């Protein structure tokens, strides 16, 4: 069991990829804190995967602090932090409102920064076993062509990629490894029923990054357990 004796927090675990990551981590022996926006949703998924519920709206500063507070109370040592929570923004250039943009950036980019900041104590208490896994997207890669849609989502993922690089540098002295992953086009609510990748398959990369050895890579972007260019 690759995560036996370790504690992990998975944000956005109410459904889709986050739920599968939480389920897989629990199966690998981790004590898993499963986050969802509402208490009802977090309790439901916690009971389903064998985890412990944490709730809060990550689009607000107060919600981020609430999630951090619950986590600290449960886990004074946090070995794995998975930033999975995210929302999309379908539509073309003329379809996006400022309200939508602000919410997407808050959940997808700001929350991972400030939640990590609020959980530095438990992460550092885990020492060299600390791992941060950021679920990003190739939508935020500058090396991938764009087609003029989903502006807030793609901008947020570009910011998230930069967060991964900076966190890796900032936490290197603590021995905490930080990596981002592109899960691919999945069969989830954000994807489509005919998407080629199952959430269970993408969750394997999250497990791989969460269980890297102490001298493993950091500050990298991954897809299907392999490194890809930023």
N, C-alpha and C positions, 0 to 999 in steps of 0.2 A: 504494500500500500504506500504509494509515493508521497502522500501528504499526511501520513499518520502522525498524530501529536501536534499538528499545526492548525492554526485558526485562520480562516479566510472570510473576508467580506466581499460579497458580489452585489454590485448595484444593478438596478434594473432587472432583478431576478424573477419578476412576476410572470414572465412568459418568454417564449422564443429562446434566443441564444443564452440570455442570462439564467434562465431556468435550467437549461441543459448544463451550463458550467457549474451551477450550484449542485445539481444532481451528481455530476461526475466527480466533483471535489469530495462530496460526502461519501461516494462509493470508494474513493481512494483514501479514506480515513480521516479527512479533515473535519474539524468542527466548523460548520459553515453558517455565517450570518447572512441571511437572505433579505435583501432590501427590495421594497416596493413602495410606491407613492403613498398608498393607504395602509392602515393597520390590517384591514380585512384581507387585502390581497397578500400582504407579507405573511400573515398567519397561514393562509391557505397554501401558499407554496412551501412554507417551512414544514408544514405537516406532510406535504407530498414528497419532499426530497430528504427529510430528516435533518432539517436545519433549525435555526433560531431566527425569529422575525425581527426586522428592523424597518422602520418606516419613516418617510419624510419626503416632502416635495423639493426636489433638487433644483427647481427653477428659482428658488428664493434663498437668500442668505440665511434666514432663520431655519429653513428646512435642511440645509446643509449642516448647520450646527446641531440640529436635532439628531440627524443621522450619526454625526460624530459622537455626540454625547451618549447615545444609546450604545454605540460600538465600544467606546472606552469603558463604560460600565460593565459590559459583558466580557471584554477582551483586553486586559491591560497589556497583553502582548499580541500584536497582529502580524502574522507572518506573511499573509498574502492579501493584497488589496486589488480587486478587479474593478476597473471603471468601465462598466458595460452600458449603463443607462444612456439612452439617446433617443432623440426624436427627429423625424424627417421633415422635409419641406418641399413637397412636390410642386411643380409649376414652373413657368417661364419667368422672364425678367419682370414682366408687368404684374405678376400674380402675388408678389411677396409684400407683406405689410411690415411696418416697423415693429409692431407688436409681435408678429411671428418671428422676425429676425431676433429680437431681444430674447424671446423664450428659447429658441433653438441654441443660441450662443450661451445662454445661462446654463442649460442642462448639459449640452455637449462639450463645452469648453471650460466655462468658469467653474462649474461644480467639481470636475476632477482636480483642478488646481487647489481650490479652497478646502475640499474634503481631505486631500492629501496633507495640506498644511495643518489642518485640525487634528490629523491622526499621526503626526510625526512622533509623538511620544510612544504610542504602542508599536509603531513600525520600528523605531530605533531600539525599543526594548527587545524586539525579536532578533536584533543584531544582524549577523551576516546571513540569516535565514530569510530576511525581508525581501519580498518580491512585489513589484507593482506591475500589473498587466493592464494596458490601455487598449480598449477595443476601438480602433480607428477605422479607416476606410481608404481604399485607393482613390476615392472621390477627393481626398485632400492631398494627393500626390501631384506635384508639378510635372512629373514625367508621364502622366496619363492625360490623354486628350479629353477635353470637355465639350459638351454640346449645348451650353447655354441654358441649363435648367438647374433647379435645386440650389440656388445661390446661398441661402443661409446654411443649409446642411453642409455643402462643400466647403464653405468658408470656415465653418466650425471644425471640420475635420482637419483642415490645414493648420488651424490653431492648435488642435489636439496633437498633431505630429510634432509641432515645435515644443509643446509642453513635454512630450516624451523625451525629446533630446535634452531639454534643459533640466528636467527632473533627474535624468540619468547622471548628468554632470554634478548636480547639487547633492545627490545622495550617494555618490561614489565613495566619499570618505567614510560613510557609515557601512559600506559593503552591501547596500540595498540595490538590487538589480531592477532596472526599469526598462520595459520593452513594450512596443505597440504591435498590434496585429490587425491585419485585414482579413475579416472572416469570409469574404466572398459574397456572392449573390445567393442569399439563403431563402429557404421556404419558411418565411416568418410573416408577421403582419406587415412589416415594412417592406419585405420582398414581395414575391408573388408565388402562387401555388405551384407554378411550373419552374421555379428557380432550380438550378442544378445541384445546390449544396444543402444538405440537411443540417440543422443546428447541432445535432449530435457530432457530426464530423468536424465542424468548426470549433466546437468546444475542446477537442483534442489538442488544438494549438494552445489554447489558454492553459490547459493542464501542463503541457510541455514547458511553457514559459514560467509557470508557477513553481515547477519542480526543478528548475535549472540548478546545477551545482554552484557552490559558492564562488567559483572562479569562472562562471559562465558569462556569456556576452551580455552587454547592457547598451542601451541607446540604439537599438536596432528595430527595424520594421519587419514583420514576419507574415507569411501566408502559408498555410498547410505545413507548419513546422520548418519552413525554409526561409532564409532571409531574402528580402526584396528591396530594391532601391527606394529611397525616400522620394 
